[in-house]
């Protein structure tokens, strides 16, 4: 049974946020040109933590057919175009994604490490006439329940202890605005959101889900993802809602 204490905790800590560089964003105008690229990837994590190590399991589901990165890019382009805060430059995002790969972050500061992929990314941005690249990547977050483990990306996370069970769908991401000339961060924001799952939807390690069940999981995840991205853009003052 999902405990009331767990449910209350989920309501109280529904979001997380780390923001840097807000003053820099406020200086930008409609003439500022940006490219949008998402590298969240296609791995949907399903993880369950119990009282002992024998109750811990994790699976990775390939959801490439969901088009997560395409969805994020389309949403951001639509929101930025609607707001008129900055100008969006269309580009071959498949090329951008393969160039940057995974974003390597500093575990202590959360800042982005400069890699060869990032240098190539900014070069591509300059060649396209962009002033910046708006990059969406996965982000690490503390464990929602026990605060001992680190989770990252998106998926389903479950915890059981002393007869109490709680489960969430979660999204952990960062939005970076990167200057194409210097390669430095203009601004960045971390967003962590989760929504409680129903007791009847608890997953055992041997789960075999129907198409209908996966459809419902996808719908809930996409709604959470859209809300997380929009919230990040709003906190960066790139859109107003």
C-alpha positions in Angstrom: 0.0 0.0 0.0 1.3 3.4 -0.9 1.8 5.2 2.4 0.1 8.5 3.2 3.4 9.9 4.4 5.1 9.1 1.1 2.2 10.7 -0.8 2.4 13.8 1.3 6.1 14.1 0.7 5.6 13.9 -3.1 3.2 16.8 -2.9 5.5 18.9 -0.9 8.6 18.3 -3.0 7.1 18.1 -6.5 9.8 20.1 -8.2 13.5 21.0 -7.9 15.4 23.9 -9.5 18.9 25.2 -9.8 19.3 28.3 -11.9 22.4 30.3 -13.0 22.9 33.3 -15.4 19.5 34.9 -15.2 21.0 38.4 -15.6 22.6 37.3 -18.9 19.3 36.1 -20.3 17.6 39.4 -19.5 20.1 41.2 -21.7 19.1 39.2 -24.8 16.7 40.5 -27.4 14.6 39.4 -30.4 17.7 39.7 -32.5 19.5 37.0 -30.6 19.6 33.8 -32.7 19.6 30.4 -31.1 19.6 26.7 -32.2 17.6 24.2 -30.2 18.9 20.7 -29.7 17.8 18.0 -27.2 20.0 15.0 -26.2 17.8 13.4 -23.6 18.1 10.2 -25.5 15.8 7.1 -25.7 16.4 5.3 -22.4 13.4 5.0 -20.1 14.6 3.8 -16.7 12.5 1.6 -14.5 14.1 1.2 -11.0 12.8 -0.2 -7.8 14.6 0.1 -4.4 13.6 -2.1 -1.4 14.8 -2.5 2.2 17.6 -4.9 1.2 19.9 -5.4 -1.8 17.8 -8.4 -2.8 14.9 -6.0 -3.4 16.8 -3.7 -5.8 16.4 -4.0 -9.5 16.7 -1.8 -12.6 15.7 -2.1 -16.2 16.2 0.2 -19.2 13.5 0.4 -21.8 14.3 1.5 -25.4 11.6 4.2 -26.2 13.2 5.4 -29.5 9.7 5.1 -31.1 8.5 7.8 -28.7 10.7 10.5 -30.3 11.5 12.2 -27.0 14.2 14.5 -28.5 12.0 15.5 -31.5 9.2 16.3 -29.1 11.3 18.5 -26.9 12.9 20.4 -29.8 9.5 21.0 -31.4 8.0 22.2 -28.1 10.8 24.6 -27.4 10.8 26.0 -31.0 7.1 26.6 -30.8 7.3 28.3 -27.4 10.2 30.5 -28.3 8.6 31.5 -31.6 5.4 32.3 -29.8 7.1 34.4 -27.2 9.4 36.3 -29.6 12.0 36.5 -26.8 14.8 35.2 -29.1 14.9 34.1 -32.7 15.0 30.3 -33.5 17.3 29.1 -36.4 16.2 25.8 -38.0 19.0 23.3 -38.4 19.6 19.5 -38.8 19.3 18.5 -35.2 20.2 14.9 -36.0 23.7 16.2 -36.8 23.8 18.3 -33.7 22.8 15.4 -31.5 25.4 13.1 -32.9 28.0 15.8 -32.4 27.4 16.6 -28.8 26.7 13.1 -27.5 26.1 12.9 -23.8 26.7 16.0 -21.7 29.5 15.5 -19.2 28.8 17.5 -16.0 30.9 18.3 -13.0 29.6 16.2 -10.0 30.5 19.0 -7.5 29.2 22.1 -9.3 26.8 20.7 -11.8 28.6 22.7 -14.5 29.2 21.4 -18.0 32.7 20.1 -18.7 34.2 21.3 -22.0 34.6 18.3 -24.4 35.6 17.9 -28.0 31.9 17.3 -28.8 30.9 20.6 -27.2 33.6 22.4 -29.2 32.4 20.9 -32.4 28.8 21.8 -31.4 29.6 25.5 -31.0 31.5 25.5 -34.3 28.4 24.2 -36.0 26.3 26.8 -34.3 28.6 29.6 -35.5 28.5 28.2 -39.1 24.7 28.4 -38.9 24.8 32.0 -37.8 23.6 31.3 -34.3 24.6 33.4 -31.3 23.8 30.5 -28.9 22.7 26.9 -28.7 19.9 26.0 -26.4 20.7 22.5 -25.3 18.5 20.1 -23.3 20.3 17.2 -21.5 19.6 14.8 -18.7 20.5 15.9 -15.2 21.4 14.0 -12.0 19.2 14.3 -9.0 19.1 13.0 -5.4 17.0 10.0 -4.7 13.4 11.1 -4.2 12.8 8.8 -1.2 16.0 7.9 0.6 18.4 10.6 -0.6 21.3 8.1 -0.7 21.4 7.4 -4.4 21.6 9.5 -7.6 19.1 9.1 -10.4 19.2 10.7 -13.8 17.2 11.1 -17.0 13.6 10.0 -17.0 11.5 7.0 -16.1 9.7 5.3 -13.3 11.1 5.0 -9.8 9.7 2.9 -6.9 10.6 2.6 -3.3 9.3 0.1 -0.7 10.2 0.0 3.0 8.5 -1.5 6.1 5.4 -2.3 4.2 5.1 1.2 2.6 5.4 1.6 -1.1 5.6 4.7 -3.3 6.2 5.2 -7.0 6.7 8.1 -9.3 7.2 9.0 -13.0 10.1 11.4 -13.1 12.0 13.8 -15.4 15.4 15.2 -14.5 16.8 17.6 -17.1 19.0 20.7 -17.6 18.5 23.5 -20.1 21.7 25.2 -21.2 22.1 28.4 -23.2 25.6 28.2 -24.6 27.4 31.1 -26.3 28.7 29.9 -29.8 31.7 32.3 -29.8 33.2 31.5 -26.4 31.6 28.1 -25.7 30.7 29.4 -22.2 27.3 29.0 -20.5 25.1 32.1 -20.8 22.7 30.5 -18.4 21.5 27.1 -17.3 18.7 25.6 -15.2 18.0 22.3 -13.7 14.5 21.0 -13.4 13.3 17.9 -11.6 9.7 16.9 -11.6 7.8 13.8 -10.6 4.2 12.7 -10.4 2.8 9.9 -8.2 1.8 6.6 -9.7 -1.2 4.7 -8.6 -0.9 1.7 -6.2 -2.4 -0.5 -8.8 0.4 0.4 -11.2 3.2 -1.0 -9.0 5.7 -2.9 -11.2 7.4 -6.2 -10.2 10.8 -7.1 -11.6 9.2 -9.6 -14.0 6.7 -7.1 -15.4 5.2 -7.6 -18.8 3.1 -4.6 -19.9 0.4 -4.5 -22.4 0.3 -2.0 -25.2 -2.5 -0.2 -23.3 -0.3 0.1 -20.2 2.6 1.4 -22.2 0.3 3.9 -23.9 -0.8 5.2 -20.5 2.8 5.4 -19.2 3.9 7.3 -22.3 1.0 9.7 -22.1 1.7 10.5 -18.4 5.4 10.9 -19.1 4.9 13.2 -22.1 2.6 15.4 -20.1 5.3 15.6 -17.3 8.1 16.2 -19.8 6.2 19.1 -21.5 5.5 20.7 -18.2 9.1 20.4 -17.1 10.5 21.9 -20.3 8.0 24.8 -20.2 8.7 25.5 -16.6 12.4 25.6 -17.4 12.0 28.1 -20.2 9.8 30.2 -18.0 12.3 30.2 -15.1 15.0 31.3 -17.6 12.7 34.2 -18.7 12.7 32.9 -22.2 8.9 32.6 -22.2 6.0 34.0 -20.2 3.0 32.0 -19.1 
